[in-house]
Amino acid sequence: MAPFGRKILSTLYMRSGVRQVHQAANGGVFRFRQTFRKAPEKLLVAPTDLRASDPFIAEEIVNGRFTLAGRTLDAGNESVFDLDPPSPEFATRLHSFVWLRDFRATKSDKHFQRAQEIAQDWIARHRWPDDSAVWRPQTAALRLMSWLSHSPVILKSAQLGFYRRFLKSIGMHVDYLRSVAPTAGDGMEIMRIRIALAMASLSLPTTLAAVQRAGANLDRELDRQVLPDGGHISRNPRAILDLLMELLPLRQTYVNLGYEMPSRLIPAIDRMFPALRFFRHQSGELSLFNGATATLATELVAVLRYDESAGQPFRAMPYMRYQRIGTSSSAIIVDTGYPITQETSTHAHAGCLSFELSSGGHRLIVNSGSPLYGPEDYRQLARSTAAHSTVTLNDTSTHSFGRLSDLGIVVTGGVSRVDATRKEDPQGEILVASHDGYLEKFGLYHERSLQLHPSGTIIRGGDRFMGKGGVEPPENCGFQATARFHIHPSIQIRPVDDNEVLLVAPDAQTWSFTCIDAKIEVGEDVFFADSSGIRGSRQLEIVFDVGKLPEIGWRLEQKGRLKAR
């Protein structure tokens, strides 16, 4: 492992040790039980939930079939909590109670009663926090938000005894999350804890000082995690959407109750809307970078209807480190960065200089994305450079990864510098970017150029490898490069000859992809980020010997509509 990687791992192990010492000093669950305060007396408000709901899922749960995280568990007449969950993701969604929003959509007393029974069952089994996955901080935060937002579902026609037990459990969640916040994981975990606690401070009877304290803690995370350009510190486009879905209802709850807003809440939301539009494709979906997974266009619409500053997307996200070249009909989004912090790199991908292309309501070239649900091996495979529309050298990723017990698999080395410039040209603006991810292992930089014609119908691209000072690689270096272009599963690939293929969209819009420098191969592929699950796809591959051919050029051109065959 490179010295850079060893240094990072050493630092993170030290941070991990600090967490363990802090937890031991706090006395764990025993100390928490001693300090648990009196249960709240009532609920004041139920914040709204912007996420889509599906009454069919609620109907299935009433009938004993739980379909969560892409898996189904038939509990029959048994308690679902007595059965082994089919996957860790299933367990997380089950115990976070996010499925309550599906019950909300039914507006049926029968369904509400079943939701109440499941909540009673859960509370009876989990009277106190413990070290199980049920009480992972982010799961507990999601559960608290779900219970608060959907309390009208759980409490419909509830007897006084259950009402008090439910409030006691909510109070316990609040105290538990306050106790674990100092040692929570960075990124979305601590952010969700702060959002949940701010929501609870508004939903439960408390003092003005407690409301302000929760707001101040949230402000600190918003200042730290929401970048000046509106991006999230994880560099995951999906994180922006998830945050807006949770922050917008929180903002409205402050307004409805007449409390003064946390000072950083509105500025953060205002910054995030343009950032979300930056990553939105012509087709309406979000681009697939750094852990982003399937995003339904309806989810984006549900959030963007609150955007009062609608306008053209930014050309660049300088803090989140992305570039966009776009016209009214086509958009190219390019990753020109690397992890901002190591602790928030648990979902970071080795996709530097990868790009995605959409045109006319279709995604054409994409990254493989991250599985919405699936085995851990697939998640790690999706992080490799080969799973992105960029170039690999000797089938090596631009980042190296290492596992830490309490952080997961983080980036430990690789790209440390990216240079990106934009040049004006009558034939369309040119983006030229390079990274040093292969410098330590191979002594070479990768440079990519992209140009989109003002008409949005012609794209000129190029990839080259060079040593320090721009010198060409040695002719006998023996390094093999593979340029990959992952094609969205909805697009047909029709080879013309060794140097040209046609990409045909469902509405017959057709693009020609050509490379006169080397042969274009059509290969099997996997698309991880489909809403229906992992599915097969295809990719274009251009393999070239860097010593003999250090640079290739390629071109995409729209050809109108091809007749179906």
N, C-alpha and C positions, 0 to 999 in steps of 0.2 A: 504494500500500500504506500502511496506517495506520502511525503512528510506532511503535506497539506491535509490529507485525509486523516493521518494519525493525530494531528493537532486538533482537528474538529471532533473526532471521536473522544479524545481525552477530555476536551471541554464539556461535551455533552454528558459523558459519564460522571464528571464532577457535578453537573447540574442535577443529574439523576440522583446522585448521592445526597445532595442538598434537599431534594424533595423527600427522600426517605427519612432523613434526620428530622425534618420539619414535621412529618406525619407522626413519627415516634414521639416527638416532644409534645405534640397535641394530645397524645394518649389514645388515638384511634377512636373506635366506636364507643369504648367505655367512657372516655371523657365526653364524647358527644351526648351520650345518654344522661350524664350528670348535668349538662348545661342546657338540655332541651327546655325551651320555655313553654309557657301556657299556650294551648291551642287557640287560634283566632275564633272569635264568636260568630262571624258571619262573612259572607262574600258580598262585596259591594258592586262589582261589575264583572262582566265576562268579555274580555277583549275579542275582537273579531279574528277570523282565520281566513287568509286570502287564498290558501291552496285549494285546488280542485277536489271535489268529493265524488264518490261513486256509490250510489245506493245499492248497487248489486253486491258490492263487497260486504256491506252491512247485512244484507239478506242472507248471504252465505254464512256469515258468522252466527247469525241467529239459528241457522240450521246446523251449526257445529263445524263448519268448514272455514278454516282461517287461511286466506290467500294473502300472504305478505312477502315482500322482498322476492317476488318471483317464484315462491314455493308455496305449496298447499299442504296443510296438516288437517286431517279429518279427526276431530276430537270426539265426535258423536255425542254421547251423554256424559262423557268424562270432562273433568276440568282441563283446559288446555295447558294449565300450569303443571299438571302431573305428567305431561308427555315431553319427550326429548324434542327440542326444536330442530327442524331439518337443516338449519344453517345459522351461523352467528348473526347474520343480517336479519333473518326472520325473528330471532330472539330480541334483537334490539328494537325492531319495529313493534313487536308484540308488547314489550314491557315499557316502551315509551308512550303507548296509547295514542299514537298518531292516527290510528284507524278510527278514532272517535269522530273525525270530521265526516266520515262516510255515514255514520249514524245520524249526524245532523241533517244530512240531505234527505233522509226518509221522512222526517217529521211524523213518526209513528210511535204511539205509546208502547206498542209491543217491542219495537227495536230499542227504545229508550230504557225499558225495563231490563232487557238483556244486557245492555251496556252497564247499567247499574249493578247487575248481578256479577258481571266480570270484575268490575271495580271492587266490589265487596270481597270477592274471592282473593283478589290481589292484596288488598289491605290486610286481610286476615293472615296471610302468609308472610307479609313483610312489614312487621310492626316496627322494626328498627333497621337502620342501614347496616350493611355488612360488606365483606370483601368480594361478593359475587358480582358477575357482570350486570345483574339487575341494577346495581347501585353505582355503575360507572358514572362519573359526574355528568357527561354529556347526555347520557340516557336519562338520568334523573332530571336534568334541566328540561329536556324535551317533554318528559312526563308532566312536570309541573306546568309548563306552558299549555299542554293539551288539556289537563284537568281544569285549569283556569278558563281557557277559551271555551271549553265544551262542558262546563259545569251545568248549564241548563239541561243538557242531555242526561248526565249522570244523576242529577238531583231531581228530575221530574217525578213528582209524587213520592219522594223519598220520605221514609219515617225518620223521626227525630234522632233515633239512635244511630242510624247510618249517617245522617247529616253531620252529627258531631264527630263520628269516627273519620269521615272524609275530611273535615276541617282539621282534625288533629294530624292526619297524615300530610295534608298540605303544609301545615305549620312545621312539621318535622322536615319536609323537603326544603323549606326555606332555610331553616337552621343548618341543615346538612350542607346545602350548597354554599352558605356563608362560610362554613368551617373548611370546606375543601378548596375554595376559590384560590387561596394563596399558593396551593401546590398543583393546581389544575394544569393540564397541557396547554401549550400556546395555540394561538390561532382560533379556529371556530369553537373549540371546547370552552375556553375561558370566555369568549364572546357570548356564547349561548347561556352560560351561567349568569353573566351580568344582565343579559336581556331578560332572562327568567326572573331574576331577583327584582329588577326594575318593574316588571309586569306584576309581580306579587305585591310590591309596595303600593301599587295603585289599586289592586283588586281586594286587598285585605285592610281592615281597620288598623291604622298605625299613626305615628306622629309625623308632622311635617318634616322634622329633622331626619326621620328614617327614609322618607321619600327622597329628600335631597341627597342623602348619603348614597342611596342606590343609584340615583341619577349621576352623581359625581363619579362613582366607580365605572358606570357605563361610559361616561365621557372619556375617561382615561383610555379605555380599550378602543373606542372609536377614533380617538386621536392617534393611537399607536397602530391600529390595524387598517384603517381606511386611508389610503394614500392620498396625497394632494391631487392626483388626477382622478380619484374616485375608485381606483382599483383596490383589490384586497391584497394583503401582504403575502398570501399564499400563491398569488399569481393565477389562481383558478377562476375563470370567468363565471362558473356556476356559483361560486361563493358570493358574488355580488348579488345575484338573483335571490339566493337563500336569505341573505341578510335583509334585503329590501322586503321580502315577504314577512319577516319578523319585526322589522323596525317600523314599517308603515302602520300596522295596527297599534303598536306601542305609542307612536306619535299621536294617533287619533284618540287613544285613551287619555293621554295627558290633556288634550284639548277638551274632551267631553267632561272631564272631572274638574277642569279649571285650574290644574296645577301648572306651575311654571315649568317649561320644557328644559331638559338638560341642555346646556349651552351648545354642545357639539352635535346634538342629534339632527337638527334640521340641516346644518351645513354638510354633514356626512351624507344624508339622503340626497341632497341637491347635487353633490359631486358624483354619487353612484349612478344616477340616471343616465348622464352622458356616457359613462363608462360601459353601462349595459348596452346602450345603442351601438357603441364601438364594436362589440363582439357579436352583434346580431347579424346573421346572414340575410341575403336576399330572400331566402326561403322562410325566414322567421325564426329559425333555431339558433341557439348559441354555438359558437365555435368550440372545438374540442382540444383544449390545451390544459396541461398540468392538472389532471385529475377530473376535468369536466366530463360529464356523462350525458346521457339522453336528457334533452329538455324539450318538452312539448311547447309548441308555439302558443298554445292557450295560456301556459304559465307566464310567458313573457307579456302577453297582452294584458293579463290580470294585473300585472305590476305597472306596466308602462301607461296604463290609462290614468295613473296618478301623476304622470310626468307633465308638469306645466311648462317645461323649458324645451319642448321638442324641437329638434333642429337636425342639421346634418351631423353625422358622427365625426368625432375628432380624427385627425390624420395620424396622430401618434398618442401613445400612453407612455410618457417618458419615465414615470416612476414605476409603473407596472412592467414596462419594457416590452412593448409591442408596437408594431407599425401597421397601418392600414392604407391601401391604395384602392380607391373606389370611384365609380361613376354611378349614374342613376340606374344602370342595369347590371353592373358587375362589382364584385368586391373581393379583394385579396387581403387576408389578415395574416400577419407574419410574427412569429415569436423571435424577438431579438434580445432575449435576456437569460437569466439564470436565477436560482433561488435567492431571495432577499435575505432570509435568515435560515439557519440550519434547522431550528426547532419547528419551523413551519414548512419544511421540505418533505414531510412524510408522504405527501401525495404528488410531489414534483416529478415531472417527466424529463427525460433526456431528449427534448425536442427542439433544441436551439436551431434557428433558421428554417424550421418547418413552416409550411404555409397551408392555408385553406382557401379554396376558390368557390364562389357561388355566383350564379348568373340566372336571371329570368325566373326566380322562384325555385331554383334547384341548387343543391350542393353538389358540386362536381368532384373536386379534389378535397380530401379531408385527412385528418389524422384518425388513427384507429379508436381514439377515445378511451375512457376508463369504463369497466363494466359497472352497470348500475347495481347489479348483484352478481356474485360469482365467486369462485375459489380464489384464495389469496394468490396462487400461482399465476392466475390470469391477470390479476391486478399488477403484479410485478412485471409480467411480460409486456403489458400495455405501456409500461414506463420506459421501455428500451427505445433507443433511437430508431431502430428498424420499424417500429410501430408508428412512425411519423413520416410525413411527406417531406423528407430532407435526404441528406446523403450520409451513408456510413462509410467508414474506412476500415477495411479488413473485418467487417461485421462487428465492429466495436462501438459501444455506446459512448456518447460524449460526456456522460456523467458516470461516476462510480457510486455505489450504494453500500451502506452498512447498517446492520440491525442493532438497535438498542432496546432493552427489555421494556422500558416504559414509554418509549417514544415511537417505536416501530422502526421501519426502514427509512433512513434519512439519506440525503445526498452528502457524500463525504469528499468529493473532489470532482474535477473535470473543468468545465467552462468557467473561467474566472474573468474573462474580458470579451465584450462584444462591441464592435464599432459599426455604427450604422449612419449612412448619409443619404440624403435625397437630393437629386439633381433635376432641374427643370429641363425639358426637352420638347421640341414641337411634336414629337411622336408619342408624348406621354411622359409623365414623371417617372424617374428611375430611382429605385431603392437599391443600394449596395450595402451589404452587411457581411461581416466576417466574425468568426469566433476562434478561440484558442483551445477548444476542447480536445484536439488531437496533437497539440504541440508537445506535451510531455512524452507521450508514447511514440509518436511518429515524426516529430519535428516539423509538422505542417499545420498551416491554417486552412480552414474552409471558408471560401467566399462565395456568396450567392448574390446574383443581380436579378431584379424583377422590374419589368416595365409594362404598364397597362396603357393601351392606346386610349385617347379621350373618348372614342366611340364605345369603349368597353368590350370590343369584339376581338382584340388581338393582344396577346401576352407574349412577351419575349423574355426568356429566362436563361440563366447561365450558372454553371457551378465550376469552380476551379480550386485546386489545391496549390499552395505555395509555401515556401520556407520563409524564414525571417528576411525582411527587406524585399519581399516579393519575388525572390529567386525561384526558378522552377525546380521541382523535385528531381533527384538524380534518376537518370534513365533506367538504371538497374535496381531501383529501390524495392520493386516487387510488391508494392502496395496496390490492393484492388479496392476500388470505390464502387458503391452501388447507390444510384439515385433512385429513390422510391417515390411513387405518386399513388397514394391510396385512393381508390375510386369509390365513391359512395355506392352502397348496394342498389340504389334505385337506377343507377346509370348503366346502360349497356356498353360493352366494349366490342368494337368490330375492327379487327386487324385489316389493314389495307396491304401493307408490305412490311419489310423489315424496319423501315424508318417512319412508318405512319400508322396510327390507329385512330378510329373515330369513337367519340364519346357521345352517346345518344341518350337524351333525357326522356322521361315518360311522355312528354308532349311533343317529342320528335325534334326538339332543339338539339342541334348537332355541333360539336366542336371537333376540330382536327388537331391531334397532338403529333408533332413531328420532331425528329432529332436526326440530322444528317451526319452527325459525328460518330454515332454508335447505334447498334441494334436495339430496338425496343422489344422487350419481352413482356408477355402477359402472364402473371403468376397468380396462384391461389392466395387468398388473404382472409383475415378475420376482422370483422367490424364489431368492436366491443360495446359501442355506445348506442345500440338500438333500443328503443323503448320496449320492444318485445323480448329482449334478451340478446345474447351473443349470437351472431349469425355469420355465415360465410359471405365473402366478398372477393374482389379481385384487385390486383394492383399492377401498375406499370413499373418495370424495372429497367434501368440502363446501367450495365456493368462496364467499367472501363479501367484499364491499367494506368494508374496515375503517373508512372514513370514515362510511359510512351504517349499518354494523352492526358495532360494535367488539367485540361479544361474542356467542357462540353457546352454546347448551346442547344436550346430546345424552344419550341414555339407552340402556342395554342391559338387557334383561330376559329371563330364562330362561322359555321357554314350554312346557316339557315335551318330549315327543317327537312330531315331525311324521311322519306317514305318508309312506313313500317314494312317489315318483311316476315 
